[in-house]
Amino acid sequence: TQANAEDLILKNAKVRLDQLYGTQRVQQALASADPVELRAAINNGRVVNVADDLLDKAETRHVYLLAERKLLEVTEGTDIDNLATAIAEGQKVGLDKAMLEKAQW
């Protein structure tokens, strides 16, 4: 019927709008360097079917940001084991070489 067709069109439009908003949110979170916001955007993006390649890029960036944050936190401390672990994790995800060298001193 006409009403069912209109409901279907509206439902599809809502799904597409959610997907576009989700994509925009992931893109903005990628630029922000905030791992908490990025994780929230990734989770939302999975729900609204954001493109897999964008979500993969966001996941990679999230891991990088967490390693960077951990390295910065432990560099200030005195726990050698935590620092060594953070340096190893940073190397694995490709953190900036200058940052890694600074942490080793």
C-alpha positions in Angstrom: 0.0 0.0 0.0 0.9 3.6 -0.3 1.4 4.1 3.5 3.8 1.1 3.7 5.8 2.4 0.8 6.1 5.8 2.4 7.1 4.3 5.7 9.8 2.2 3.9 11.1 5.3 2.2 11.2 7.3 5.5 12.9 4.3 7.2 15.5 4.1 4.5 16.1 7.8 4.6 16.6 7.7 8.4 19.1 4.8 8.1 21.1 6.7 5.4 21.0 9.9 7.5 22.3 8.0 10.6 25.1 6.5 8.4 26.1 9.9 7.1 26.1 11.4 10.6 28.1 8.4 11.8 30.6 8.8 9.0 31.0 12.5 9.8 31.5 11.8 13.5 34.3 9.2 12.7 36.0 11.7 10.4 35.8 14.5 13.0 37.1 12.2 15.7 40.0 11.1 13.5 41.1 14.7 13.3 40.7 15.4 17.1 43.4 13.1 18.5 41.0 12.2 21.4 41.0 8.4 21.8 37.9 8.5 24.0 35.9 10.4 21.4 37.4 8.2 18.6 36.3 5.0 20.4 32.8 6.3 20.8 32.6 7.3 17.1 33.9 3.9 16.1 31.3 2.1 18.2 28.6 4.3 16.8 29.9 3.9 13.3 29.7 0.1 13.6 26.0 0.4 14.6 25.1 2.6 11.7 27.2 0.8 9.1 29.9 3.3 8.4 32.3 2.1 5.6 34.7 -0.6 6.8 37.8 1.2 5.4 37.0 4.3 7.4 36.4 2.3 10.6 39.7 0.3 10.0 41.6 3.6 9.7 39.9 4.9 12.8 40.8 1.7 14.7 44.4 2.0 13.7 44.5 5.7 14.8 42.9 4.7 18.1 45.6 2.2 18.9 48.2 4.7 17.9 46.7 7.4 20.2 46.4 5.0 23.1 50.1 4.0 22.7 51.1 7.7 22.4 49.1 8.6 25.6 50.6 5.7 27.5 54.1 6.6 26.5 53.6 10.2 27.5 52.2 9.2 30.9 55.0 6.7 31.8 57.7 8.9 30.6 56.9 11.2 33.5 57.1 8.3 36.0 59.9 6.2 37.3 58.6 2.7 36.6 61.2 1.2 34.2 59.0 -1.8 33.3 56.0 0.3 32.4 58.3 2.6 30.3 59.9 -0.4 28.5 56.4 -1.8 27.7 55.1 1.6 26.5 58.2 2.0 24.3 57.7 -1.4 22.8 54.0 -0.8 22.2 54.9 2.6 20.6 57.4 1.0 18.3 54.9 -1.6 17.3 52.3 1.0 16.3 54.8 3.3 14.6 54.9 6.2 17.1 57.1 9.1 16.2 60.8 8.1 16.4 61.8 11.4 18.2 59.1 10.7 20.9 60.4 7.2 21.4 64.0 8.3 21.7 63.0 11.0 24.2 61.2 8.3 26.3 64.3 6.1 26.3 66.4 8.9 27.9 
